[in-house]
């Protein structure tokens, strides 16, 4: 007869299963000090809290259309850094959904992107015909031919996400005025 499984092991196993998406929630679950966003975590981002982006905050050469930043959840007041798991999506929205420019930043961990916008992982997304977001790329910056630098004159447009976002270090890399900590 084998010994009973200690309750602490069962609780730890339940926590891991929940973090892997085996629980009853659709919410992203940061595990410890890191959060790895998946395509499913961006589903429904247009229903998140939305903030208009002024024209001067849109890179030169970007597609025309109204621009917005969507925040999955606002951080509690009084923080000096956004929490791990914070998800922000910036869109430029011409009438045709297939022509939207969609970039995102997700607070992945305190040590990720240590040479750039510390803690943040960047993404480019596209919408499928049924409006499901799909990740085109992810990381500390875009591959060649992607990102805002793929439109207009590359000599005048930053090609690395941190070129702009690291300049907002006093607000943990977030440029949107309404999301000031």
N, C-alpha and C positions, 0 to 999 in steps of 0.2 A: 504494500500500500504506500503510495507516495504522500509526502507531507502536504498540508494545505498551502495554497499560494497566499503569501502575506498580502494584506490589504493594501500596503504601500505599492506593491507591484501592480495590483489591479488598477489602482488609481492612476499610476504612471502610464499604463497601457491605454486606459480610457482617454487620457490627455493626448497621447500620441495619435490615437485613432481620430479623435475630434479635430486635431490640428491637420490631419491628412484629408479631412473632408468626409469622414465616415459618420459624423454626427448629424443632428437634425437642423443645422444652420447653414445658410448660404453665405454668411459673413466671412470675410477673410480672417484668418486666425494667425497672428504673429506667434512664432515659436521662439521663446527666449528673447534673445536680442536681435533676431533677424526675421525678415518677411520676404518670401519669394512670391511675387505676383504672377499669376497665370492669366491667360486670356479670359477665363470665366470670371475673374475678379473685376473686370471692366464692364461686364454685362450690365446694361441699364444706367451707364454713367450719365446719360442725358437727363436722368431723373434726380441726380444729385444736386446739391445747392450750386447755383450758377451765378457767376460774376462776369459782367461785360469787360472786355479788354479794350482800352482806348487805342485808337489808330496808331499813335506813336510807339506803342509797345509791340507792334506787329513787324517782324523783320521785312526789310525792303525786298521786293520780288516775290513775296508770298502771294498765294492766290487771293483774289478779292472776295470779300464777304465779311459778315459780322463775325467777331471773334469772342470767345468765351473761355473761362476757366471753370471747370466743374470740380467740386471738392466732395469726396465721399463722406467725410466727417470733419467737422471743424475741431481743432484742438481745444482742450480746456484752457481758460484764461490763466495767465501768469507763467506760461512756459517760455523758455528761451530757445527751445529747439522743438521741431515737429516730432511727434512720437513715431517710432517704428510702425510701419503699416499705413501711414498716411498716404492717400492716393489723390493725385491731382491730374486732371486731363485738360489740355488746352486745345481748342478747336478753332478753325477758320471754316465757316459754314456757308459756302455758296448754296443756292437752292437745290442743286443735284447732290444728294447724299454721297454718291460715289466719288464726288470731287472734293469732299471735305479733307482738310489737312488736320491730322489728329496726332498730337504728341502728348506724352504723359510723363510724370515723374512720380516715383514711389519711394518712400523712405524705407530702404532695404535693411540697413544696419548702421550702427555708429562708426564702423570701420570701412564700409564699402566706399569706393571712389575716393580714397584718401588723398589723391593728387588733384582732385577736381572739386565738385560740389559735394562735400563730405556727407556720406550717408545715403545719397540719392542715386537711384538707378533711373535711366531715361528710356523711353519707348517711342516707337512710331506705330500707330495702329491704322487699320483700314476697317471699313464696315462691309460686311457681306450683303447680298441682296436682301436678306431678312434682318438686317441691321445688327448682326452679331459682330462684336469687335474681334479682330484677329491681330496678333502681334506680328509686325513685319521685322522689327529688330528690337533689341534691348541691350543695355550695357551703359558704359560711361559716355558714349557718344555714338553718332551714326556711322555706318559704313559708307564708303564712297558712293555718291549718287543718291544718298538719302538725307533727310532732314531739311531744314530751311535752306541750307547751303546748296541744295540741288536745284534751286530756282534762282533766277536772277544772276547777278555778277558775284561769283564766289569770292572775289577779292574784297568785297564790301560786306559780306555776310559771314558771321562766325560759323565755322564748320563743326565745332565741338560744343555740346550743350553747356559745358561749364564755362565757356567763354563769356556767356551772359549771366548764368545763374550763380557762379562763384562770386560775381560782383555784388550780389545781394547777400553777402555773408552775415550782415547784421540781422537779417530775417531768415537765417538758415537756408539760403539759396532760393527762396520763394520771392518772385518778382511782383505778384499781384497785391496791390495796395490793400484790398479788403481782407487779405489773409495775413496782415501784420500781427506778429506775436506780441 
